[in-house]
Amino acid sequence: GGGGEPDLMDGNDVNRTITFAEEKSVAPPMSVESWLTDLGMPQYISRFIEYGYGEIWVCAFLDDEDLIQLGIIDEEHRKTLLLNANLWKYRLKAEDIVTPVGGESQVTTSSVVGGGSSS
């Protein structure tokens, strides 16, 4: 058997996540609660739900301004949340996404600037 020292006591997990983020997307978390808890930010759960982000797919479309409105003023926290949401955002199928009633579903073409890279 045997086994060396654990590499997890490093504390630099965030940097590692960023590197492999580009390689593969991850499956979306089961719930907003488990997502925020896994990220070590359970203090934001009630805010997310209160502001209508109780469904995990809604969180995939959060941006920095949304998080500030949620009262998340810690820039590192916002960065981590957005990075992680982007990881599993692309795994959400279009059919899973339902436009909320009364939600604005207008897409302005002017916001699409520079085009996208096709891979």
N, C-alpha and C positions, 0 to 999 in steps of 0.2 A: 504493500500500500504506500504509505507515505504521502507527501504532499507539501508543497512549499508554503510560503507565507501568502496570505490573501492579498491580491492586488487591489482590492476594493477600498482599502483604507486611504486611498489616494486623495479623494476629494475633488478630483478634476474630471468628474463624470461628464459635466456639461460640455467641455471641449471635445470629448470623445463622441458625444451625441451629434455634435455639429458635423463632424467629419463623415460619419456614416449616414447622415441624414440625406446626403445627395445620392447615395448608392441605392437605398431602398426606402419605400414608405412602409409604415407599420399599420397594423390593424387598429381601427378606432377603439378607444376604451369603451367599456360597457356603459358607463354612466359618467355624468359630470362630477358626481361625488367621488368616484374612484379615481378619475383623472386628476382632479385637484389634490386628492389625498396622496396619490403616487408622486406628484410633483412637490409634495411637502407644503402645499398651500391650502389646507382645508379651511382656513379662515375666510376664504373667498366664496365658499359654496353657497351660503345664504344669499350673497349679493348676486351671483350668477342666476340663481333661481328667481330672485326678486325682480331682476331686470329682464326676465324672459329667456335666459340662456340655460334653461333646465334640460334641454335636449342636447345630446352630444353633437348632432350634426350642425346645430345652430352655431356652436362654438368654433366650428371649422372656418367660419366666415368672419370671425372677430378680427378687427384690426387695432392698431395702437390707440386710436381715438376712442374706440368702444371701451377698451380696457381702462382708459383714464376716466371715462364716464362711470364705469363700474366702481371707481374709487381706488383703483390699483395704481398708486403713484410711484411705486418702486420700479425703476426702469429695468432692473435685472429680472424681476418677476414677470414684467410684461414681455421681455425678450424671450424668456423661457416658455411662457404660455404660447406665444405666437409661433415659436420654432416647433414646439411639440404639436400644435394644431396643424401646422403645415405638413408634418410628417404623415399624419393619417388622413388628412383632408382628401387626398387623391384616391384613397381607398373607398371612399363613400360613393356608392353608385348613384347615378342621377335619379333612379326610381325611388331611392330611399329619401330623397329630398322633396319635401312638400312645402309649397309656398304658404307661409302662415297667413291666416285670414286677416285682411286689413294691412298686410305687409306691402311695402313698395317693391314691385317687381319690374321696375323700369330700368332698362340697361341703356345708358347713353353711350353712343359710339365714340363721343369725344374723349371718353375716359380711357379708351383703348389706344394707347400711343406706343409706337415703336414695334408693334407686332410681337409675335412669340417665336421662339426658336423651335423648329420641328426636329424631334429626335427619333 
